[in-house]
Amino acid sequence: MTENEKNHEVEEQESMMEAMDNVQEINIGDTVRGEILTIQDNKQAIVGIIGGGVEGVIPNNELSAAPFENVTDIVNVGDIVDLVVIKEIKEKENGSFLLSKRRVDAKKVWEKIQTEFDEGSIIEAPVTEVVKGGLVVDVGVRGFVPASMVDVHFVEDFSSYKGQTLKFKIVEIEPSENRLILSHKAVVEAENEEKKEDLLSHLVEGEIVKGKIARLTNFGAFIDLGGIDGLVHISQIAYEHVKDPADVLTVGEEIDVKVLSVNEEEGRISLSIKDTLPGPWDGIEERAAVGSVLNGLVKRLTSFGAFVEVFPGVEGLVHISQISHNHIATPHEILSEGDEIKVKVLEVNPTDQRLSLSIKALEEKPNHSKEKQEDTNYDMPEEDTGFTLGDILGDQLSDITTDEDK
C-alpha cells in the first residue's frame, strides 16, 4: 500500500468517525426533524430523520388530526417536518421508527390555546359535529361546547349550527386529558352587554325607534331594540283595552315604538306602541260627523247618563234625557253595562274630546208617553266627565217653569 493510499484510508475512517459522532441518539418521545423521502400507496410517508442517520415512517392516522383524502394534502416529497418518535420498529423494512406529525401539530395547538386561555382571548372555529349534549368544534384539536353554553336562549335543535364558524371563549383546558371546553354563550353575552351600554347611552326619551317583539307576557311585551330589550306595558299597547298581549301582537313582528323613559343604571327601557299610532280622536269630526249613526258599547252608567264607546278609545255621553222618550229616573232602567246599541251623534268637540250622543233620536216618539214611576233608587257614581252642568242636565231645564209662566 502506497503512502497516498494509506493517507486516503485514514481520512475515510476519520470522516466515518466524525459522521458517527454527529448522529444523534433517538429515543421514544423525542421531537425530531425529518425530510419526506417518498409516499407509499397513499397510506404512509417514509421519512429520513435529519441528524439521525436513519429512516422512519409516518402512518396515515398519524399525519393529521383533520380529515383528508390524500397524503399529499398533508405532506409532499421534499417537505421538512417536525415529528415525534412514537416507538421503535423491529421489522425495519420501511424505517427504524414510527413517527407522528399529528401529535406534534396537536402539541403546538395546545400551547397556542393555553396562551389564548391565559390571555382571555376569543377564538374562532368551525362546528364539525352535533352530538348529544352539545357541539364538537375543530380548533386544531377537538373542542366541546356543552348545550348550556351554546347560546343565550334555549335551543331545542342544534343541527343549524353544524358547519358554522363561531366565536368561542375558552372555559376549561387540560391538554393531558385532551379536554377543551368552549362557550359561545359567553361571547354573545359579552357582545350583548356592549351593545346594551351603547344603546342605553344613545336612546333619547320621546324618539321613535324600530324593534322586534322578543317575547310576550301577561303584563306586556319585551321588544328587542338590537341587543337590549325594552318593555311595552300592556296599558301602552293600544288605545283600546287589551286583555292579553298575544291577542294583538306576534313574537318576531317588527314594530315602531316610542321611548318613554331610559334608566341607564338599572338598564331598563320603557316603551309605548300606542303613542306611535294615530290618536283615537284624530279625524273624529269625519268619523263621527254630526247626524251620523254609530254602533256603540255601553261602558259606564252614571246618575246623569251613559258613556258609550263608539271607537276604540273614544267614548261619548248619552245624557239621561237622550236615552228614552219616556221619563226615566236612572239610566239603569233602560241600559246595562256591556249593551251593544246604536246612537246618533248630536255634537262633536274634538278639542275637548267630547261627543254628545242620543238613543231616543233613533226611536219614533210615541203619541202618548207615560212616565214610569219607580221607588227603586240606584246608587250611581258621580265623576269628572268634562261635560258642563248644562250638558248633564240637558233638556231637563225645559221642565223648569217660573211663576210668571203659570
C-alpha positions as CSV (number, residue, x, y, z in Angstrom):
1,M,0.0,0.0,0.0
2,T,1.4,3.3,-1.1
3,E,1.7,6.3,1.2
4,N,-1.1,8.0,-0.6
5,E,-3.4,5.1,-0.2
6,K,-2.7,4.9,3.5
7,N,-3.5,8.6,3.9
8,H,-6.8,8.2,2.0
9,E,-7.9,5.3,4.2
10,V,-7.1,7.3,7.3
11,E,-9.2,10.2,6.0
12,E,-12.1,7.9,5.3
13,Q,-12.0,6.4,8.8
14,E,-11.8,9.8,10.3
15,S,-14.8,11.0,8.2
16,M,-16.8,8.0,9.2
17,M,-16.0,8.5,12.9
18,E,-16.9,12.2,12.6
19,A,-20.2,11.3,10.9
20,M,-20.9,8.7,13.7
21,D,-20.2,11.4,16.3
22,N,-22.7,13.7,14.7
23,V,-25.5,11.1,14.6
24,Q,-28.0,12.0,17.4
25,E,-29.3,9.4,19.7
26,I,-33.1,8.8,19.1
27,N,-35.4,7.9,22.0
28,I,-39.1,7.4,22.3
29,G,-40.9,10.7,22.8
30,D,-38.2,12.8,21.1
31,T,-39.1,15.5,18.7
32,V,-37.1,15.3,15.5
33,R,-37.0,16.9,12.1
34,G,-37.4,14.7,9.0
35,E,-37.5,15.0,5.3
36,I,-40.3,13.3,3.4
37,L,-38.5,10.8,1.1
38,T,-41.4,9.0,-0.5
39,I,-45.1,8.3,-0.2
40,Q,-46.3,4.8,-0.3
41,D,-49.7,3.8,-1.7
42,N,-51.3,7.0,-0.3
43,K,-51.1,5.3,3.1
44,Q,-47.9,6.4,4.7
45,A,-44.8,8.6,4.3
46,I,-41.2,7.4,4.5
47,V,-39.0,10.0,6.3
48,G,-35.3,10.5,6.6
49,I,-34.6,11.7,10.1
50,I,-32.2,14.6,9.9
51,G,-29.1,14.1,12.0
52,G,-30.3,10.6,13.0
53,G,-28.9,8.7,10.1
54,V,-32.0,6.5,10.0
55,E,-35.4,6.4,8.4
56,G,-38.9,6.4,9.9
57,V,-42.4,6.0,8.8
58,I,-45.5,8.2,9.3
59,P,-48.6,6.1,9.1
60,N,-51.8,7.6,7.6
61,N,-53.5,8.0,11.0
62,E,-50.5,10.0,12.4
63,L,-50.3,12.5,9.6
64,S,-53.1,14.9,10.7
65,A,-56.0,15.3,13.2
66,A,-58.1,16.9,10.4
67,P,-59.8,14.6,7.9
68,F,-58.0,14.3,4.5
69,E,-58.3,12.2,1.3
70,N,-54.7,12.1,0.1
71,V,-51.4,12.0,2.0
72,T,-50.2,14.8,-0.4
73,D,-52.9,17.0,1.1
74,I,-50.8,17.0,4.3
75,V,-47.1,16.4,3.1
76,N,-45.2,16.1,-0.1
77,V,-41.8,14.7,-1.0
78,G,-39.1,17.1,0.0
79,D,-41.0,18.7,2.9
80,I,-39.1,19.2,6.1
81,V,-41.5,18.5,9.1
82,D,-41.4,18.2,12.8
83,L,-42.2,14.8,14.2
84,V,-42.4,12.9,17.4
85,V,-41.0,9.4,17.9
86,I,-43.7,7.0,18.9
87,K,-41.8,3.7,19.1
88,E,-39.0,1.8,17.5
89,I,-39.8,-0.6,14.7
90,K,-38.3,-4.1,15.0
91,E,-39.1,-5.0,11.4
92,K,-37.1,-2.2,9.8
93,E,-38.2,-2.7,6.2
94,N,-39.7,0.8,6.0
95,G,-37.7,2.5,8.6
96,S,-36.4,2.2,12.2
97,F,-39.0,4.4,14.0
98,L,-42.7,5.0,13.9
99,L,-43.3,8.8,13.8
100,S,-46.2,11.2,14.2
101,K,-46.8,14.6,12.7
102,R,-50.3,14.8,14.1
103,R,-49.1,14.7,17.7
104,V,-46.5,17.5,17.1
105,D,-49.2,19.7,15.5
106,A,-51.5,19.0,18.4
107,K,-48.9,19.9,20.9
108,K,-48.3,23.2,19.1
109,V,-52.1,23.8,19.1
110,W,-52.4,23.1,22.8
111,E,-49.6,25.5,23.5
112,K,-51.3,28.2,21.4
113,I,-54.7,27.5,23.1
114,Q,-53.1,27.7,26.5
115,T,-51.7,31.1,25.7
116,E,-55.1,32.3,24.4
117,F,-56.7,31.0,27.5
118,D,-54.2,32.8,29.8
119,E,-54.8,36.0,27.8
120,G,-58.6,35.6,27.8
121,S,-58.7,35.7,24.0
122,I,-61.7,34.9,21.9
123,I,-61.1,32.2,19.2
124,E,-63.0,31.3,16.1
125,A,-63.5,27.7,14.9
126,P,-66.0,25.6,12.8
127,V,-68.6,23.4,14.3
128,T,-67.9,19.9,12.9
129,E,-70.5,17.8,14.7
130,V,-73.7,18.0,16.7
131,V,-73.7,15.4,19.4
132,K,-75.9,14.6,22.4
133,G,-75.3,17.3,24.9
134,G,-73.7,19.9,22.7
135,L,-71.4,20.7,19.8
136,V,-68.0,19.4,18.6
137,V,-65.6,22.1,17.4
138,D,-62.3,21.8,15.5
139,V,-59.6,24.2,16.7
140,G,-56.8,22.0,15.6
141,V,-57.8,19.7,18.4
142,R,-61.2,18.6,19.5
143,G,-63.2,21.1,21.5
144,F,-66.6,20.6,23.1
145,V,-69.4,23.1,23.7
146,P,-72.0,21.9,26.2
147,A,-75.6,22.6,25.4
148,S,-75.9,25.1,28.2
149,M,-73.0,27.1,26.7
150,V,-74.2,27.2,23.0
151,D,-76.4,30.4,23.1
152,V,-78.1,32.8,25.4
153,H,-81.5,31.4,24.7
154,F,-82.8,27.8,24.8
155,V,-82.1,25.8,21.7
156,E,-84.1,22.7,21.0
157,D,-82.4,21.6,17.8
158,F,-78.6,22.3,17.3
159,S,-78.5,21.0,13.7
160,S,-78.4,24.5,12.2
161,Y,-75.0,25.1,14.0
162,K,-73.2,22.4,12.1
163,G,-70.8,23.9,9.6
164,Q,-71.0,27.4,11.1
165,T,-67.8,29.2,12.2
166,L,-68.4,30.8,15.5
167,K,-66.6,32.7,18.2
168,F,-65.8,31.0,21.5
169,K,-64.4,31.8,24.9
170,I,-62.1,29.1,26.4
171,V,-63.7,27.9,29.6
172,E,-61.5,24.9,30.5
173,I,-58.3,23.4,29.2
174,E,-56.5,20.2,30.1
175,P,-54.1,19.1,27.4
176,S,-53.0,15.9,29.2
177,E,-56.6,14.7,29.0
178,N,-57.3,16.2,25.6
179,R,-60.1,18.2,27.4
180,L,-61.1,21.6,25.9
181,I,-64.4,23.2,26.9
182,L,-65.6,26.2,25.0
183,S,-68.6,28.6,25.3
184,H,-70.3,30.6,22.5
185,K,-72.9,31.9,25.0
186,A,-70.2,33.8,26.9
187,V,-69.2,35.6,23.7
188,V,-72.8,36.5,22.8
189,E,-73.5,37.7,26.4
190,A,-70.4,40.0,26.3
191,E,-71.4,41.3,22.8
192,N,-74.9,42.0,24.0
193,E,-73.7,43.8,27.1
194,E,-71.5,46.0,24.9
195,K,-74.4,46.7,22.6
196,K,-76.7,47.4,25.6
197,E,-74.4,50.0,27.1
198,D,-74.0,51.7,23.7
199,L,-77.8,51.7,23.0
200,L,-78.6,53.0,26.5
201,S,-76.2,55.9,26.0
202,H,-77.8,56.8,22.7
203,L,-81.5,56.3,23.3
204,V,-83.4,59.5,23.7
205,E,-86.8,59.8,25.5
206,G,-89.5,60.7,23.1
207,E,-87.9,59.3,20.0
208,I,-89.5,56.7,17.8
209,V,-87.3,53.6,17.2
210,K,-87.7,50.2,15.4
211,G,-87.7,46.9,17.3
212,K,-88.7,43.3,17.1
213,I,-91.1,41.6,19.6
214,A,-88.9,39.2,21.5
215,R,-91.4,37.7,23.9
216,L,-94.9,38.2,25.4
217,T,-96.1,38.1,29.0
218,N,-99.4,38.7,30.7
219,F,-98.3,42.2,31.6
220,G,-96.8,43.4,28.3
221,A,-94.3,42.8,25.6
222,F,-90.5,42.8,25.5
223,I,-89.1,44.5,22.4
224,D,-85.6,43.7,21.1
225,L,-84.0,47.0,20.1
226,G,-80.9,45.4,18.7
227,G,-79.1,44.0,21.7
228,I,-81.2,45.2,24.6
229,D,-84.9,44.6,25.5
230,G,-87.4,47.3,26.4
231,L,-90.8,46.8,27.9
232,V,-94.1,47.8,26.5
233,H,-96.6,47.6,29.4
234,I,-100.0,46.2,28.5
235,S,-101.5,49.7,29.0
236,Q,-99.2,51.1,26.3
237,I,-100.0,48.6,23.6
238,A,-103.2,50.2,22.2
239,Y,-105.8,52.9,23.0
240,E,-108.4,50.2,23.4
241,H,-108.3,47.8,26.3
242,V,-106.1,44.8,25.7
243,K,-106.8,41.7,27.8
244,D,-103.8,39.6,26.6
245,P,-100.8,41.0,24.6
246,A,-100.9,37.8,22.5
247,D,-104.3,38.8,21.2
248,V,-102.8,41.7,19.2
249,L,-99.0,41.1,19.0
250,T,-96.9,38.3,17.5
251,V,-93.3,37.2,18.5
252,G,-90.9,38.2,15.8
253,E,-93.1,41.0,14.5
254,E,-91.2,44.3,13.7
255,I,-92.8,47.4,15.0
256,D,-92.2,51.1,15.8
257,V,-92.1,52.0,19.5
258,K,-91.7,55.3,21.3
259,V,-89.1,55.6,24.1
260,L,-90.9,56.7,27.3
261,S,-88.0,56.5,29.7
262,V,-84.4,55.2,30.0
263,N,-82.8,54.1,33.2
264,E,-79.1,53.5,32.4
265,E,-78.2,52.4,36.0
266,E,-80.8,49.6,36.0
267,G,-80.7,49.0,32.3
268,R,-84.4,49.4,31.9
269,I,-86.3,51.0,29.0
270,S,-90.0,51.8,29.0
271,L,-91.6,51.9,25.5
272,S,-95.0,52.6,24.0
273,I,-96.7,51.2,20.9
274,K,-99.9,53.2,21.1
275,D,-98.0,56.5,21.1
276,T,-96.8,55.7,17.6
277,L,-100.4,55.1,16.4
278,P,-103.0,57.7,15.3
279,G,-104.9,59.0,18.4
280,P,-108.4,57.8,18.9
281,W,-109.8,61.3,18.5
282,D,-107.8,62.1,15.3
283,G,-110.2,62.8,12.5
284,I,-113.2,62.3,14.8
285,E,-115.2,65.0,13.0
286,E,-115.2,62.9,9.9
287,R,-115.6,59.5,11.6
288,A,-118.3,60.7,13.9
289,A,-120.0,63.5,11.9
290,V,-123.0,65.3,13.4
291,G,-126.1,63.3,12.5
292,S,-124.3,60.1,11.8
293,V,-125.4,56.8,13.3
294,L,-122.8,54.6,15.0
295,N,-122.6,51.3,16.8
296,G,-121.6,51.6,20.4
297,L,-120.9,49.7,23.6
298,V,-122.2,50.9,26.9
299,K,-119.1,51.2,29.1
300,R,-120.3,53.0,32.2
301,L,-123.6,54.2,33.8
302,T,-123.9,57.3,36.0
303,S,-126.9,59.0,37.5
304,F,-126.9,61.5,34.6
305,G,-126.4,59.2,31.7
306,A,-124.4,56.5,29.9
307,F,-120.9,56.6,28.5
308,V,-120.8,54.7,25.2
309,E,-117.7,53.7,23.3
310,V,-118.2,54.3,19.6
311,F,-114.5,53.7,18.5
312,P,-111.6,52.2,20.4
313,G,-110.6,54.8,23.0
314,V,-113.5,57.1,22.0
315,E,-116.4,57.5,24.4
316,G,-119.4,59.8,24.1
317,L,-122.1,60.7,26.6
318,V,-125.8,59.8,26.1
319,H,-127.4,62.1,28.6
320,I,-130.3,60.6,30.6
321,S,-132.7,62.9,28.7
322,Q,-131.4,61.3,25.4
323,I,-131.9,57.7,26.4
324,S,-135.7,57.4,26.0
325,H,-138.8,59.4,25.1
326,N,-140.3,58.2,28.3
327,H,-139.2,59.7,31.6
328,I,-136.7,57.5,33.5
329,A,-135.2,58.1,36.9
330,T,-131.9,56.4,36.2
331,P,-130.2,55.1,33.0
332,H,-130.2,51.7,34.8
333,E,-133.9,51.3,34.0
334,I,-133.1,51.0,30.3
335,L,-129.4,50.2,29.9
336,S,-126.8,47.8,31.3
337,E,-123.0,48.0,31.0
338,G,-121.9,45.9,28.1
339,D,-125.0,46.5,26.0
340,E,-124.4,47.0,22.3
341,I,-126.6,49.8,21.0
342,K,-126.9,52.3,18.1
343,V,-126.5,56.0,18.8
344,K,-126.9,59.2,16.8
345,V,-124.2,61.9,17.0
346,L,-125.6,65.2,18.3
347,E,-122.4,67.2,18.8
348,V,-118.7,66.8,18.2
349,N,-116.0,68.7,20.2
350,P,-112.5,67.3,19.1
351,T,-110.7,70.0,21.2
352,D,-112.2,68.8,24.5
353,Q,-112.5,65.3,23.2
354,R,-116.3,65.2,23.8
355,L,-119.2,63.5,21.9
356,S,-122.8,64.1,22.7
357,L,-124.9,61.1,21.6
358,S,-128.6,60.2,21.6
359,I,-130.5,56.9,21.6
360,K,-134.0,58.3,21.5
361,A,-133.3,60.3,18.4
362,L,-133.3,57.0,16.5
363,E,-136.7,56.0,18.0
364,E,-140.1,57.1,17.0
365,K,-141.7,59.5,19.5
366,P,-144.8,57.9,21.0
367,N,-148.1,59.8,20.8
368,H,-149.0,59.2,24.4
369,S,-145.9,58.7,26.6
370,K,-146.5,57.5,30.1
371,E,-143.8,58.3,32.7
372,K,-142.6,55.4,34.5
373,Q,-142.6,55.9,38.3
374,E,-140.5,53.6,40.4
375,D,-139.4,53.7,44.0
376,T,-136.2,51.9,43.3
377,N,-133.1,54.1,44.0
378,Y,-129.8,53.3,42.4
379,D,-126.5,54.5,43.9
380,M,-124.8,55.7,40.7
381,P,-121.2,57.0,40.8
382,E,-120.5,60.6,40.0
383,E,-117.3,61.5,38.2
384,D,-115.4,64.2,36.4
385,T,-116.6,63.9,32.8
386,G,-115.5,67.1,31.2
387,F,-119.2,67.9,30.4
388,T,-120.8,71.1,31.7
389,L,-123.7,71.3,34.1
390,G,-125.8,72.3,31.1
391,D,-124.6,69.2,29.2
392,I,-125.5,67.0,32.1
393,L,-129.0,68.5,32.8
394,G,-129.8,68.7,29.1
395,D,-133.5,69.4,28.3
396,Q,-134.5,68.8,31.9
397,L,-134.0,72.6,32.2
398,S,-137.0,73.0,29.9
399,D,-139.2,71.4,32.5
400,I,-138.5,74.2,35.0
401,T,-141.1,77.0,34.9
402,T,-141.4,80.3,36.7
403,D,-144.3,81.9,38.5
404,E,-144.8,84.2,35.6
405,D,-145.3,81.2,33.3
406,K,-148.1,79.8,35.4
